[in-house]
């Protein structure tokens, strides 16, 4: 049932999918070539995935708000819980697709883009979980119209602010590295684990909000 709802979301934005998939392939290459500090591949992948997720999620939300899709779906056998869970699954599916596209691009153009590592994946997944873990419940609470401007400025300021902040930290030799008493491989997976925890907590909050929402 959840897969059907995710496919429904993809169908809503099918006209734009090809262009956005091309962007997912060339975005990291372009951004990495423009940044002049360490971890350019992380910044390129993170910003590309973040913009891709926001654009697709925003388009789906816009269409559903315009045509009252949520109310119509909830009048079918699809439950409110399924509708909420499908939004989180949609974000995850787009993330996985971005990872696959990045891997394929790195194989085809090995000199133009660095291969992904667990650190890049973990940090990207964690930041996505934090941003959409806040955005989705807030949007369910206040509606698309009331939150679109705030989310728009937040997402599109990040590409300008994030590299500047990272560059400042590096130029001042500031590091936030934290050492845990675990094997290195386990430490590398900690961001992914935190991402799942944040996503689950956010989903529970969204389920409670949407259960009481008047459609």
N, C-alpha and C positions, 0 to 999 in steps of 0.2 A: 504493500500500500504506500509506504514512504517513497519507494523508488518511482512509483507512478506520479506522485506529487512533484518529485524532483524533475522528472521528465517533462511534466507540465510547465514548470518554471523555465526549463531550457527551451521549450517550444515557444514560449512567450518572447524570447530574445533571439530566436533562430536567425533572424535577418542580420544580426550584428555579430554572431558567433565567429564567423570566418575572420573578420577584421580583428576581433579581439584575440583570437588564437594566434594570428600573425604577430600581434602586439606582444603576446606572451613569449614568443620566440625571439623577437628582435629587441624588445625592451631592455632586458638585462645586459645585452651586448652594448647598446647605446649608452645606458646609464653608467655601466662600469668603465666605459672609455672616457667618460666626462669627469669622473671623480678622481681625485689625486691623493687618496689616502688609503691606508691598509683596509682590507676587507671590502674592496670595491665590489666584489662578486656578491657579497651578502647584501649590500645596499641596493645593488641592481636588481637582484631577485626579490628582495623584500618589497621595494617600491613598485615593481611591476605587478607582483601578486596582489598587493594591497589595492592598487588602482583597478586592476581587473576585477577583483572581488566586489569592490564598491560599485563600479559601473554596472555590473551584472545584477547585483542585489538591488541597486537603486532602480534599474529598469523594471525588474520584476515587481517591486513594490509599487512603482508608479502605475503599471498596467493593472495590478490588482486593486489599487485604490480608485482608479478611474472607472473600472467596470464592476466594482463591488465583488471582486472575485472571491474574497474570503467568506463573505456572507453566503454566496451561492454554493461554495464548496462545503461549508458547514451544514447546508441544507441537504446534502447528499450523505451517503454512508460514511464519508470521510469525517472523522471526529476533529474537534478543535485540537486535541493533543497531537494528532497526526499532522495537522497543518503546521503547528509550532515546530515539532521535531524535524519536519521536512526542510524548514528554513536552515537549521543547523547542518543538516546533511548536505544541503545545497552548497553551503560555504565549504564544507569538507571536500565535496566532489570537485569543486572548482580548484581547490588547493592541490588535490592529487593530480588533476589534469595539468596544472601548471608545472608540477614536478616532472611529470612524464614528458611534457613538451621541452622543458629545460634539458632533460637528460638526452633526448633525441637530438636537440640542437647542438649540445656539447659533443656528441658523437660525429655529427655531420660537419661541424665547424669547430674542431678542437682548439684552434689557435685564437678563435674569437670570443670564447666564453669558457670560464672555469667550470669544472665538474662540481656538482653539489656534494657537500659533506653533511654529516649529522648535525654539526654545530649550526650551519646555515639553515637547515631544515627546522631545527628545534627553535631557534630564535625567531624565525619568520612565523612559524606556527604559533608560538607564544604571543607575539605581538598581534597577530590576527585574532587570536582568542580573546585577548584583552579588549581590542577595539570593537569587534562584533559582539563580544560578550556583554558589552555595555550598550551598543547601538540597538541590537535586536529587542531586548526588553523595553528600552526607552521608546522605540518605535511602536511596539505593541501597546504600550501604555498611553502614549499621546497621539499616535497616528502618524502617517507618512507626511502629511502636509506640514505639521508642526515641527517635525524633526529634520526635514530634508535640508534646510539651509544650514543648520548647525553641523550636521554630518558632512555636508558638502565642503564647508570651509575647513573643517577639521582634517578631512582626508586630503584635500588639495594643498593644505599648508604643510603637511608632513614632508612631501618631497623637497621643499625648500628649507625647512627647519631641521629635519633629521640629519642630512649630510653636514650641515653647518655645526650642529651640536657635536656630532661624532668627530669632526675635524678639530674642533676646539679641545675636546677631551684628549685626543691623540697629541696635539701640539703641546699640551700642558702635561703630558705623560700621566694622565689620570686613568686609572683602571678600576673596574668594578668586579674584577675576577674574584670569585668566591670558591674556596677549596673545601670540598666535603670529604668526610672519611669513607669514601666509597671508591671502588675501582674506576678507572678513567672511563670505561665504556658505559658504566652506570651513570656517571656524572654527565656524560654527553647526552643521555636520554632524559635527564631531569626536566629540561624545558618542555619536551613533548608530554611528559607526565603532568606537569603543571598546566599545560594547555588543555588537556582532557578534563582536569579538575575544574578549571575555570569555565570550560564549555558546559559541563554538567550542571554546575551551580547556576550559570546563566539560564540554561534551559529550564531548570526547576522554577526559577523566578518568572520566566516568560510563560510557563504553563499556568502558574497561579494567576498572573495578570490576565491572560487571555481567557481563562475559564470564567472570569467575572465581567469580561468586556461585553458591552451591548453592541451587537452587530447591526 
